[in-house]
Amino acid sequence: MDSNFFKKHFFFSGWLNTWRPYFLFFLIIFIIYGQTLFFGLTYWDDNALIIDNQEILSDFRNIKTIFSTDAFFSDNKFYYRPMLNLSFMVDAQLGHLNYAVYHISNLLWHLLAISLLFLILKRLFKKPPLAFYLTLVFLVHPVLTQAVAWLPGRNDSLVTVFILLAFWFFLNFVDKYKLSSFLLYLVFFWLALLSKETSVFFPLLLVVYFFTIGKEKKIARSDQGLILIGSAAVGFIWFLMRYFALQGEKISTESALISVFHNLPAALAMGAKMILPFNLSVLPVAADTNFIFSLIAWPALILVILLSRRKNLNYLIFGIAWFLIFFLPPFIVSTAAPYLLEHRLYLPLIGFLIALFSFDSIRNLDWNKKIVWSVGALILCLFSSITIWHSRDFKEPLIFWQAAIKDSPHSPLANRNLGVMYYFNNDIANSEKYYRASLTLNPDEPMVHNNLGVIYMGQKRFKEAEEEFNKELEINPGYDKATYNLNDLKLRESDLLILKK
């Protein structure tokens, strides 16, 4: 084949404005994440969302149920994310419990987010080669692995798609003042809210836009007000939907402040993974957080910002605002769950990429120089390799929870669930070992005493089993499985007494 074939037919001048970049995105995604099509579930939320709710998801007539309750269809109402369950409902129609269908959907949502990001960056930067490269960095970035390889991680690609669409039509409105653009902005902002609660802060980002990279457009105050009033109206509709679906569940100011204080130090380590993605974990917890990379990454970044003489402050401020607005809110939710999960960096990472554009040294890169594209290719290859390797941690339950223990040995949840996986694999010795380790870390860890009781009951150690079931009900009153198991145990003991007589 002629060596100039690809240059002539594929990489010709202006090719970044054709369909070809999107084809490359598709190709690269399936090269890196194609292995996930053969993955199953991790049995961390995905089983609850997909298996436990299959009866609801398998019938489109249950759409009303999706919009009228929490994400897990449970009594523990907290997350209102009907768009995630709607996407799972579509998958259920196509594949029932064929997990390859769900994983294909994850890849396609990632592809859609990538494609929209490329359009947005081209529009903001007016430099297609740089926009293309930064989009590739986003595509292969290891810190986003969980959002693609773990089925519930789809929620972050979903919200990113709707936020980018809302932002695109917002930009259309401020450029051409078309009513259709304004209405489409409101629709996609509403869909973003129905995907993830942090979207509620998106209008704040638009205010920052008015005073930074959008100030040259001289947007009329009346149009700014129209955007904000429309956003408030959509937000109010979402608030009512969420309020009635979750029966008024809310977070107290006190718990929010405690949560920020508790989580923020570890958040610095989490955010540093955008810069140095070499300390990845499927279930990072504060107790096992490694601060070495954050102590390198953040000071280095701050030093670069301070020492860079030539930088566009408008893009820097807007990029930082994008990052903080979508990064910080999850840390005010609760101290009871591991809110250091890497998939939460999916949407904030876009702000980091926008901030990079503010530096002249990056904005004016000469892509004709061999050193520039060589270093750029090296970064992409390194990131891709890490992503491919890290993806394998999500292959199946035992592998997932072994990876969780390796990186987070002080997590009671990880120890408990690894014990469950060993029990399912008939490795009773290891199962009991990790249940005991979980109780050592947290004596009140729910479900562990019940699970130990099940082991002892199977070994006919009935007295020990009864003690464990009673301990579970002390910690977790009303836990139906422990109550059932305790009653079952008493029936067995009664049967044994009858047989002895």
Phi, psi and omega per residue, in radians:
M1 nan 2.447 3.130
D2 -1.024 2.307 -3.107
S3 -1.098 -0.367 -3.134
N4 -1.637 0.114 -3.059
F5 -1.037 -0.897 -3.084
F6 -1.170 -0.640 3.133
K7 -1.150 -0.630 -3.092
K8 -1.353 -0.704 -3.007
H9 -1.822 -0.263 -3.054
F10 -2.174 -0.908 -3.057
F11 -1.765 0.596 3.112
F12 -1.212 2.899 3.128
S13 -1.013 2.229 -3.136
G14 1.586 0.091 -3.091
W15 -1.133 -0.388 -3.141
L16 -1.232 -0.197 3.098
N17 -1.777 0.237 3.111
T18 -1.930 -2.921 3.116
W19 -1.343 -0.230 -2.954
R20 -1.097 -0.732 3.108
P21 -1.029 -0.637 -3.111
Y22 -1.233 -0.587 3.049
F23 -1.132 -0.693 3.101
L24 -1.140 -0.703 3.081
F25 -1.011 -0.824 3.130
F26 -1.014 -0.807 -3.088
L27 -1.114 -0.820 -3.088
I28 -1.159 -0.704 3.118
I29 -1.035 -0.765 -3.102
F30 -1.328 -0.423 3.031
I31 -1.221 -0.761 -3.066
I32 -1.388 -0.766 -3.029
Y33 -1.857 0.074 -3.111
G34 -1.007 -0.534 -3.134
Q35 -1.104 -0.431 -3.106
T36 -1.186 -0.294 3.117
L37 -1.136 -0.301 3.135
F38 -1.805 0.133 -3.141
F39 -1.489 2.766 3.034
G40 -1.821 -2.404 3.091
L41 -1.772 2.809 3.060
T42 -1.677 -0.232 -3.017
Y43 1.062 0.730 2.937
W44 -2.364 1.708 -3.091
D45 1.278 -0.670 -3.080
D46 -1.126 -0.621 3.091
N47 -1.165 -0.679 3.130
A48 -1.190 -0.691 -3.091
L49 -1.304 -0.603 -2.987
I50 -1.853 -0.950 -3.074
I51 -1.261 -0.924 -3.059
D52 -1.092 -0.480 -3.074
N53 -1.854 0.297 -3.057
Q54 -1.068 -0.592 3.131
E55 -1.086 -0.664 3.111
I56 -1.306 -0.793 -3.046
L57 -1.201 -0.457 -3.045
S58 -1.385 -0.026 -3.104
D59 -2.314 2.018 -3.113
F60 -1.075 -0.324 3.131
R61 -1.197 -0.171 -3.139
N62 -1.618 0.242 3.128
I63 -0.999 -0.670 3.130
K64 -1.027 -0.677 3.124
T65 -1.105 -0.688 -3.136
I66 -1.047 -0.675 -3.092
F67 -1.553 -0.018 -3.060
S68 -2.067 0.226 3.101
T69 -2.618 -3.061 -3.084
D70 -1.397 3.042 -3.028
A71 -1.092 -0.497 -3.080
F72 -1.763 0.099 -3.110
F73 0.911 0.710 -3.026
S74 -2.084 3.052 3.063
D75 -1.377 -0.355 3.133
N76 -1.493 1.326 -2.959
K77 -1.408 2.114 3.127
F78 -2.558 -0.891 -3.081
Y79 -1.655 2.217 3.057
Y80 -1.940 1.677 -3.040
R81 -2.412 1.148 -3.066
P82 -1.105 -0.477 -3.126
M83 -1.161 -0.573 3.083
L84 -1.118 -0.833 -3.137
N85 -1.206 -0.538 3.071
L86 -1.134 -0.678 3.101
S87 -1.163 -0.656 3.074
F88 -1.183 -0.570 3.106
M89 -1.115 -0.726 3.080
V90 -1.067 -0.765 3.115
D91 -1.069 -0.706 -3.109
A92 -1.119 -0.605 3.088
Q93 -1.155 -0.625 -3.067
L94 -1.457 -0.603 -3.005
G95 -2.375 0.054 -3.102
H96 0.910 -1.877 3.124
L97 -1.951 0.492 3.006
N98 -1.466 1.774 -2.989
Y99 -1.176 -0.344 3.081
A100 -1.042 -0.619 3.122
V101 -1.107 -0.763 -3.138
Y102 -1.140 -0.698 3.138
H103 -1.224 -0.621 3.053
I104 -1.066 -0.727 3.113
S105 -1.060 -0.721 3.096
N106 -1.012 -0.752 3.134
L107 -1.139 -0.692 -3.112
L108 -1.225 -0.637 3.073
W109 -1.163 -0.662 3.072
H110 -1.111 -0.731 3.116
L111 -1.087 -0.746 3.127
L112 -1.120 -0.735 3.101
A113 -1.090 -0.741 3.127
I114 -1.075 -0.788 -3.107
S115 -1.114 -0.741 3.110
L116 -1.168 -0.660 3.104
L117 -1.065 -0.750 3.121
F118 -1.047 -0.766 3.120
L119 -1.087 -0.759 -3.121
I120 -1.144 -0.811 -3.109
L121 -1.146 -0.666 3.068
K122 -1.061 -0.712 -3.107
R123 -1.210 -0.702 -3.118
L124 -1.319 -0.707 -2.994
F125 -1.542 -0.535 -3.027
K126 1.064 0.440 3.107
K127 -2.359 1.474 -3.054
P128 -0.935 -0.738 -3.129
P129 -1.052 -0.760 3.131
L130 -1.191 -0.712 3.094
A131 -1.043 -0.720 3.135
F132 -1.123 -0.775 -3.108
Y133 -1.158 -0.784 -3.132
L134 -1.146 -0.558 3.049
T135 -1.138 -0.694 3.085
L136 -1.120 -0.683 3.084
V137 -1.035 -0.789 3.107
F138 -1.079 -0.754 -3.088
L139 -1.018 -0.776 -3.018
V140 -1.748 0.001 -3.018
H141 -1.038 2.212 -3.076
P142 -1.064 -0.511 -3.068
V143 -1.206 -0.252 3.139
L144 -1.675 0.034 -3.087
T145 -0.934 -0.769 -3.073
Q146 -1.097 -0.570 -3.128
A147 -1.191 -0.380 -3.093
V148 -1.838 -0.768 -3.039
A149 -1.417 -0.403 -3.140
W150 -1.797 2.149 -2.984
L151 -1.010 -0.785 3.098
P152 -1.141 -0.323 3.082
G153 -1.110 -0.269 3.088
R154 -0.952 -0.475 -3.101
N155 -0.965 -0.584 -3.109
D156 -1.356 -0.591 3.048
S157 -1.244 -0.603 3.080
L158 -1.043 -0.925 -3.095
V159 -1.136 -0.585 3.111
T160 -1.144 -0.729 3.096
V161 -1.015 -0.823 -3.072
F162 -1.277 -0.599 3.073
I163 -1.149 -0.752 3.137
L164 -1.155 -0.685 3.073
L165 -1.130 -0.742 3.100
A166 -1.078 -0.740 3.139
F167 -1.154 -0.678 3.130
W168 -1.067 -0.822 -3.118
F169 -1.306 -0.461 2.979
F170 -1.090 -0.793 3.104
L171 -1.097 -0.669 3.081
N172 -1.073 -0.716 -3.118
F173 -1.143 -0.790 -3.108
V174 -1.266 -0.302 3.085
D175 -1.508 -0.719 -2.997
K176 -2.166 -0.128 3.079
Y177 0.948 0.777 3.089
K178 -1.591 2.402 3.131
L179 -1.075 -0.666 -3.123
S180 -1.059 -0.675 3.123
S181 -1.156 -0.706 3.119
F182 -1.095 -0.783 -3.123
L183 -1.175 -0.686 3.109
L184 -1.178 -0.606 3.038
Y185 -1.024 -0.805 -3.119
L186 -1.116 -0.712 -3.139
V187 -1.070 -0.833 -3.078
F188 -1.305 -0.502 3.017
F189 -1.133 -0.712 3.099
W190 -1.102 -0.754 3.119
L191 -1.137 -0.610 3.074
A192 -1.113 -0.738 3.101
L193 -1.081 -0.639 3.135
L194 -1.334 -0.106 3.110
S195 -1.720 -0.710 -3.124
K196 -2.774 2.424 -3.010
E197 -1.118 -0.505 -3.091
T198 -1.112 -0.249 3.117
S199 -1.106 -0.323 -3.093
V200 -1.073 -0.362 -3.132
F201 -1.564 -0.002 -3.089
F202 -1.019 -0.758 3.108
P203 -1.006 -0.516 3.072
L204 -1.084 -0.646 3.094
L205 -1.126 -0.626 3.127
L206 -1.173 -0.588 3.056
V207 -1.098 -0.754 3.089
V208 -1.074 -0.679 3.111
Y209 -1.036 -0.756 -3.135
F210 -0.973 -0.591 -3.046
F211 -1.766 0.009 -3.139
T212 -2.129 -1.825 -3.031
I213 -1.234 -0.215 3.128
G214 -1.726 -0.020 -3.038
K215 -1.212 -0.447 3.124
E216 -1.210 -0.352 3.130
K217 -1.330 -0.242 3.124
K218 0.907 0.999 -3.113
I219 -1.204 2.250 -3.098
A220 -1.072 2.526 3.133
R221 -1.027 -0.613 -3.141
S222 -1.116 -0.664 3.127
D223 -1.268 -0.642 3.055
Q224 -1.081 -0.756 3.125
G225 -1.121 -0.661 3.118
L226 -1.079 -0.754 3.111
I227 -1.060 -0.819 -3.073
L228 -1.223 -0.674 3.110
I229 -1.171 -0.748 3.093
G230 -1.083 -0.719 3.114
S231 -1.102 -0.731 3.139
A232 -1.117 -0.680 3.139
A233 -1.130 -0.784 3.111
V234 -1.123 -0.721 3.110
G235 -1.079 -0.635 3.128
F236 -1.188 -0.703 3.086
I237 -1.068 -0.791 3.108
W238 -1.082 -0.738 -3.137
F239 -1.033 -0.746 3.134
L240 -1.147 -0.741 3.117
M241 -1.053 -0.795 -3.133
R242 -1.165 -0.721 -3.099
Y243 -1.047 -0.818 -3.092
F244 -1.320 -0.541 3.123
A245 -1.236 -0.678 -3.092
L246 -1.749 0.101 3.085
Q247 1.027 0.716 3.022
G248 1.378 0.246 3.141
E249 -1.053 2.349 3.140
K250 -2.626 2.965 -3.119
I251 -1.827 2.321 3.117
S252 -1.322 2.663 3.126
T253 -1.069 -0.685 -3.125
E254 -1.086 -0.833 -3.121
S255 -1.155 -0.568 3.113
A256 -1.141 -0.777 -3.137
L257 -1.162 -0.687 3.093
I258 -1.104 -0.698 -3.119
S259 -1.127 -0.751 3.113
V260 -1.040 -0.831 -3.127
F261 -1.064 -0.675 -3.080
H262 -1.280 -0.689 -2.965
N263 -1.665 -0.418 -2.976
L264 -1.059 -0.719 3.114
P265 -1.002 -0.769 3.124
A266 -1.228 -0.438 3.105
A267 -1.100 -0.574 3.097
L268 -1.102 -0.695 3.102
A269 -1.194 -0.653 3.117
M270 -1.126 -0.834 -3.123
G271 -1.116 -0.540 -3.130
A272 -1.120 -0.339 3.139
K273 -1.183 -0.295 3.045
M274 -1.169 -0.555 -3.071
I275 -1.618 -0.788 3.139
L276 -2.213 1.517 -3.041
P277 -1.463 1.068 -3.048
F278 -2.102 0.180 -3.115
N279 -2.321 0.914 -3.001
L280 -1.421 2.662 -3.132
S281 -2.654 2.495 3.110
V282 -1.301 -0.407 -3.110
L283 -2.538 1.176 -3.104
P284 -1.200 2.385 3.091
V285 -2.234 2.742 -3.057
A286 -1.044 -0.664 -3.069
A287 -1.095 -0.468 -3.109
D288 -1.985 0.328 -3.127
T289 -1.247 2.294 3.084
N290 -1.683 2.033 -3.070
F291 -1.615 0.026 -3.075
I292 -1.059 -0.849 -3.093
F293 -1.184 -0.598 3.115
S294 -1.222 -0.566 3.097
L295 -1.230 -0.321 3.058
I296 -1.613 -0.836 -2.982
A297 -1.181 -0.905 -3.038
W298 -1.171 -0.820 3.075
P299 -1.040 -0.678 3.122
A300 -1.098 -0.754 3.141
L301 -1.145 -0.768 3.122
I302 -1.087 -0.694 3.126
L303 -1.103 -0.723 3.116
V304 -1.088 -0.755 -3.141
I305 -1.103 -0.763 -3.091
L306 -1.240 -0.635 -3.061
L307 -1.536 -0.237 3.126
S308 -1.302 1.966 -3.091
R309 -1.301 -0.591 -3.076
R310 -1.971 1.838 3.106
K311 -2.610 2.624 3.129
N312 -1.577 1.826 -3.054
L313 -1.125 -0.508 -3.133
N314 -1.116 -0.802 3.115
Y315 -1.222 -0.624 3.127
L316 -1.106 -0.838 -3.125
I317 -1.144 -0.758 -3.130
F318 -1.127 -0.730 3.125
G319 -1.119 -0.759 3.115
I320 -1.125 -0.714 3.119
A321 -1.089 -0.757 3.103
W322 -1.022 -0.811 -3.122
F323 -1.067 -0.898 -3.047
L324 -1.189 -0.672 -3.095
I325 -1.103 -0.609 -3.132
F326 -1.739 -0.187 -3.110
F327 -1.608 -0.729 -2.987
L328 -1.326 -0.686 -3.027
P329 -0.903 -0.714 -3.136
P330 -1.044 -0.376 -3.092
F331 -1.410 -0.092 3.104
I332 -1.768 0.164 -3.027
V333 -1.416 -0.975 -3.018
S334 -2.847 2.675 3.024
T335 -1.698 -0.034 -3.015
A336 -1.546 -0.228 -3.086
A337 -2.188 2.756 -3.107
P338 -1.363 1.481 -3.079
Y339 -1.527 0.741 3.109
L340 -2.041 0.330 -3.021
L341 -1.195 2.386 -2.975
E342 -1.207 -0.461 -3.130
H343 -1.112 -0.322 3.125
R344 -1.222 -0.169 3.107
L345 -1.526 -0.022 -3.054
Y346 -0.995 -1.007 -3.123
L347 -1.294 -0.735 3.099
P348 -1.038 -0.559 -3.104
L349 -1.022 -0.509 3.113
I350 -1.082 -0.699 3.093
G351 -1.090 -0.678 3.101
F352 -1.085 -0.717 3.126
L353 -1.165 -0.667 3.097
I354 -1.131 -0.705 3.120
A355 -1.099 -0.627 3.109
L356 -1.051 -0.588 -3.120
F357 -1.132 -0.337 -3.101
S358 -1.196 -0.350 -3.106
F359 -1.504 2.241 -3.134
D360 -1.003 -0.646 -3.100
S361 -1.071 -0.513 3.097
I362 -1.606 -0.726 -3.100
R363 -1.074 -0.564 -3.060
N364 -1.881 0.472 3.080
L365 -1.029 2.379 3.104
D366 -1.670 1.789 -3.053
W367 -1.312 -0.022 3.043
N368 -1.483 -0.235 -3.141
K369 -1.445 2.352 -3.083
K370 -1.076 -0.679 -3.100
I371 -1.125 -0.601 -3.113
V372 -1.186 -0.947 -3.095
W373 -1.294 -0.388 3.082
S374 -1.205 -0.814 3.101
V375 -1.132 -0.717 3.116
G376 -1.060 -0.753 3.124
A377 -1.160 -0.646 3.126
L378 -1.096 -0.743 3.114
I379 -1.094 -0.772 -3.134
L380 -1.112 -0.719 3.128
C381 -1.145 -0.719 3.123
L382 -1.111 -0.850 3.138
F383 -1.079 -0.733 -3.129
S384 -1.088 -0.731 -3.133
S385 -1.098 -0.774 3.129
I386 -1.106 -0.729 -3.127
T387 -1.106 -0.786 3.121
I388 -1.049 -0.759 -3.124
W389 -1.177 -0.802 -3.102
H390 -1.156 -0.556 -3.137
S391 -1.010 -0.554 -3.066
R392 -1.165 -0.318 3.090
D393 -1.166 -0.259 -3.089
F394 -1.804 0.243 -3.009
K395 -1.141 -0.840 -3.128
E396 -2.739 2.881 -2.934
P397 -0.954 -0.853 -3.079
L398 -1.095 -0.757 3.121
I399 -1.094 -0.747 -3.121
F400 -1.047 -0.864 -3.056
W401 -1.333 -0.454 2.984
Q402 -1.142 -0.710 3.087
A403 -1.134 -0.675 3.121
A404 -1.082 -0.755 3.128
I405 -1.174 -0.673 -3.122
K406 -1.041 -0.733 -3.087
D407 -1.637 -0.400 -3.091
S408 -2.342 1.142 -3.091
P409 -1.121 -0.320 -3.128
H410 -1.632 0.234 3.111
S411 -1.566 1.996 3.076
P412 -1.038 -0.675 3.136
L413 -1.067 -0.798 -3.130
A414 -1.106 -0.733 3.120
N415 -1.134 -0.752 3.128
R416 -1.063 -0.857 -3.053
N417 -1.274 -0.488 3.027
L418 -1.172 -0.639 3.048
G419 -1.044 -0.706 3.113
V420 -1.095 -0.750 -3.106
M421 -1.152 -0.668 3.080
Y422 -1.157 -0.625 3.103
Y423 -1.113 -0.764 3.107
F424 -1.088 -0.463 3.134
N425 -1.655 0.241 3.098
N426 1.075 0.439 3.052
D427 -1.753 1.396 -2.992
I428 -1.172 -0.638 -3.113
A429 -1.075 -0.854 3.127
N430 -1.196 -0.592 3.111
S431 -1.041 -0.885 3.131
E432 -1.101 -0.670 3.136
K433 -0.995 -0.816 -3.076
Y434 -1.379 -0.479 3.006
Y435 -1.101 -0.763 -3.136
R436 -1.146 -0.664 3.115
A437 -1.119 -0.653 3.112
S438 -1.109 -0.736 3.137
L439 -1.233 -0.506 3.071
T440 -1.124 -0.689 -3.136
L441 -1.330 -0.636 3.141
N442 -2.572 1.717 -3.102
P443 -1.021 -0.339 -3.119
D444 -1.822 0.318 3.139
E445 -1.060 2.133 -3.072
P446 -1.167 2.589 3.040
M447 1.350 -0.241 -3.079
V448 -1.209 -0.828 3.134
H449 -1.058 -0.694 3.093
N450 -1.060 -0.760 -3.119
N451 -1.159 -0.657 3.054
L452 -1.119 -0.697 3.109
G453 -1.060 -0.667 3.096
V454 -1.093 -0.736 3.099
I455 -1.060 -0.839 -3.084
Y456 -1.175 -0.618 3.118
M457 -1.144 -0.663 3.092
G458 -1.167 -0.446 3.115
Q459 -1.634 0.127 -3.132
K460 1.074 0.502 3.044
R461 -1.686 1.233 -2.909
F462 -1.146 -0.651 -3.132
K463 -1.114 -0.775 3.118
E464 -1.158 -0.660 3.121
A465 -1.089 -0.758 3.137
E466 -1.088 -0.709 3.113
E467 -1.057 -0.732 -3.114
E468 -1.174 -0.729 3.133
F469 -1.125 -0.684 3.116
N470 -1.174 -0.678 3.085
K471 -1.094 -0.695 3.127
E472 -1.074 -0.749 -3.105
L473 -1.255 -0.414 3.026
E474 -1.199 -0.746 -3.109
I475 -1.354 -0.697 -2.957
N476 -2.242 1.189 -3.066
P477 -1.015 2.402 3.102
G478 1.480 0.044 3.114
Y479 -1.156 1.949 -2.947
D480 -1.081 -0.655 -3.101
K481 -1.172 -0.698 3.117
A482 -1.151 -0.699 3.107
T483 -1.098 -0.798 3.125
Y484 -1.075 -0.798 -3.103
N485 -1.132 -0.657 3.123
L486 -1.143 -0.751 3.107
N487 -1.146 -0.690 3.106
D488 -1.088 -0.715 3.125
L489 -1.080 -0.766 -3.129
K490 -1.137 -0.621 3.081
L491 -1.137 -0.723 3.110
R492 -1.107 -0.743 3.130
E493 -1.105 -0.652 3.114
S494 -1.143 -0.738 3.123
D495 -1.088 -0.678 3.139
L496 -1.151 -0.698 3.123
L497 -1.109 -0.695 3.133
I498 -1.116 -0.759 -3.135
L499 -1.098 -0.659 -3.137
K500 -1.161 -0.592 3.117
K501 -1.233 nan nan
